[in-house]
Amino acid sequence: MNERIKKFELTAEQKSRLLNLGLGSEQAYEESDIEQEKANLLHDMLANTLPVDTSVVDSLPDALKSLCQELRSVAGEPIGNLLQESQTDISVIKKIKDYAKQLGTSTDSRTKHDVTIVIYLAAIAHALLFNNEKITQYSYAELKHSFSLLHGEKWIFREFSRLFEKACQYCDNKSQHRNMTD
């Protein structure tokens, strides 16, 4: 038995490496939890509809204003559906972009901020791919970089990952075309 114990004696360096491996796996679990939290929040936000335009609500009679929040289900398609449908009107895509931007800038939560960036950039990608319209001040090179970062995130749904991949290629083509014409 004493022979066996001697076989498992570790040097200080080996003990440190083993401890670091254990700590690393704990960090991996924490990162996995954060990714799952982001995926859940993204799912929830994509399932929501855009908020009802306040100018429309203000134009309603007082009796209907109070019912407006209860009637959110008639406000339109879920945001996720709108971002995946090629026929979604560009004005709706711009509203989604603005809504995501407003949510992202008004939160202190890093998770919510990351999720709203995904929705914000998905709206920009949609406008590029389906309307051939750039609805942002960011350059094609900056957009390509952002899309490529999001494309590799594990917590982003496959449909949106593909959208970012295609938008990345679109921006790359636009950048190359601009360089040729300059």
C-alpha positions in Angstrom: 0.0 0.0 0.0 2.8 2.4 0.8 4.2 1.7 -2.7 1.0 2.9 -4.2 0.9 6.1 -2.2 4.5 6.9 -3.3 3.4 6.5 -7.0 0.9 9.4 -6.5 3.2 11.8 -4.7 3.3 15.0 -6.7 5.8 17.7 -7.0 4.9 21.2 -6.1 4.7 22.1 -9.8 2.4 19.1 -10.5 0.2 20.1 -7.6 0.0 23.7 -9.0 -0.9 22.4 -12.5 -3.6 20.1 -11.1 -5.0 22.9 -9.0 -5.1 25.2 -12.0 -6.8 22.6 -14.0 -9.5 22.3 -11.3 -9.9 26.1 -11.2 -10.0 26.3 -14.9 -12.9 23.9 -15.1 -14.8 26.0 -12.5 -14.2 29.1 -14.7 -15.5 27.1 -17.7 -18.7 26.3 -15.8 -19.1 29.9 -15.0 -18.6 30.9 -18.6 -21.1 28.2 -19.6 -23.6 29.6 -17.2 -23.2 33.1 -18.6 -23.5 31.8 -22.1 -26.7 30.0 -21.2 -28.1 33.1 -19.5 -27.4 35.1 -22.7 -29.0 32.4 -24.9 -32.1 32.5 -22.6 -32.3 36.3 -22.6 -31.8 36.4 -26.4 -34.6 33.8 -26.9 -36.9 35.9 -24.7 -36.2 39.2 -26.4 -36.6 37.7 -29.8 -40.0 36.2 -28.8 -41.2 39.7 -27.8 -42.9 42.1 -30.2 -41.8 45.7 -30.7 -43.4 48.1 -28.2 -46.4 49.9 -29.4 -45.4 53.3 -30.8 -46.2 56.0 -28.2 -47.6 58.4 -30.8 -50.1 55.7 -31.8 -51.0 55.2 -28.1 -51.3 58.9 -27.5 -53.8 59.2 -30.4 -56.1 56.6 -28.8 -59.1 57.6 -26.7 -58.4 57.3 -22.9 -60.5 54.2 -22.6 -58.3 52.4 -25.1 -55.0 53.6 -23.8 -55.3 51.5 -20.7 -56.0 48.4 -22.8 -53.0 49.1 -25.0 -50.5 47.1 -22.9 -52.9 44.2 -22.7 -53.2 44.1 -26.5 -49.4 43.8 -27.1 -50.0 40.5 -28.9 -51.7 42.4 -31.7 -48.7 44.7 -32.0 -47.0 42.5 -34.6 -44.8 39.6 -35.2 -42.1 38.6 -32.7 -38.8 40.4 -33.3 -37.0 37.1 -34.0 -39.5 36.3 -36.8 -39.2 39.8 -38.3 -35.4 39.5 -38.4 -35.5 36.2 -40.2 -38.1 37.1 -42.8 -36.6 38.5 -46.0 -39.9 40.4 -46.7 -39.9 42.4 -43.5 -40.3 46.1 -44.4 -37.1 48.2 -43.9 -38.9 50.6 -41.7 -39.7 47.8 -39.2 -36.0 46.7 -39.3 -34.9 50.2 -38.5 -37.4 50.3 -35.6 -35.9 47.0 -34.3 -32.4 48.5 -34.6 -33.3 51.6 -32.7 -35.2 49.7 -30.1 -32.2 47.4 -29.5 -29.9 50.4 -29.4 -32.1 52.1 -26.8 -32.3 49.0 -24.6 -28.5 48.4 -24.8 -27.6 51.9 -23.8 -30.1 52.1 -20.9 -28.9 48.9 -19.2 -26.2 48.3 -16.6 -26.4 44.5 -17.2 -23.5 43.2 -19.3 -25.6 40.2 -20.3 -28.5 42.4 -21.5 -26.1 44.7 -23.3 -24.5 41.8 -25.2 -27.9 40.4 -26.2 -29.1 43.8 -27.4 -26.0 44.1 -29.5 -26.9 40.9 -31.2 -30.4 42.2 -32.0 -29.0 45.6 -33.1 -26.5 44.0 -35.5 -29.0 41.4 -36.7 -31.2 44.3 -37.8 -28.2 45.9 -39.6 -27.3 42.6 -41.2 -31.0 42.1 -42.3 -31.0 45.5 -44.0 -27.8 44.8 -45.8 -28.7 41.4 -47.0 -32.4 41.8 -47.9 -32.6 45.5 -48.7 -29.1 46.2 -49.9 -29.3 49.2 -47.5 -26.8 50.3 -44.8 -28.7 51.6 -41.9 -25.7 52.6 -39.7 -22.8 55.0 -39.7 -20.3 52.1 -39.2 -18.0 51.3 -42.0 -18.2 48.0 -43.9 -14.9 47.0 -42.3 -16.2 47.7 -38.8 -19.4 45.8 -39.5 -17.5 42.9 -40.9 -15.4 42.7 -37.7 -18.5 42.8 -35.5 -20.3 40.2 -37.6 -17.3 37.9 -37.5 -17.1 38.1 -33.7 -20.8 37.3 -33.3 -20.7 34.5 -35.9 -18.4 32.5 -33.6 -20.4 32.9 -30.4 -21.9 29.6 -29.2 -24.9 31.2 -27.4 -26.2 32.8 -30.6 -28.8 30.8 -32.4 -27.8 29.1 -35.7 -30.1 31.2 -37.8 -28.6 34.4 -36.5 -25.1 33.0 -36.8 -25.7 32.3 -40.5 -27.1 35.8 -40.9 -23.9 37.2 -39.4 -21.8 35.0 -41.6 -23.6 36.1 -44.7 -23.4 39.8 -43.6 -19.7 39.4 -43.0 -19.2 38.2 -46.6 -21.4 41.0 -47.9 -19.3 43.6 -46.0 -16.1 42.0 -47.3 -17.4 42.2 -50.9 -18.4 45.8 -50.4 -15.0 46.7 -48.9 -13.2 45.1 -51.7 -15.4 46.8 -54.3 -14.8 50.2 -52.6 -11.0 49.6 -52.6 -11.1 48.8 -56.3 -13.0 52.0 -57.1 -10.8 54.2 -55.0 
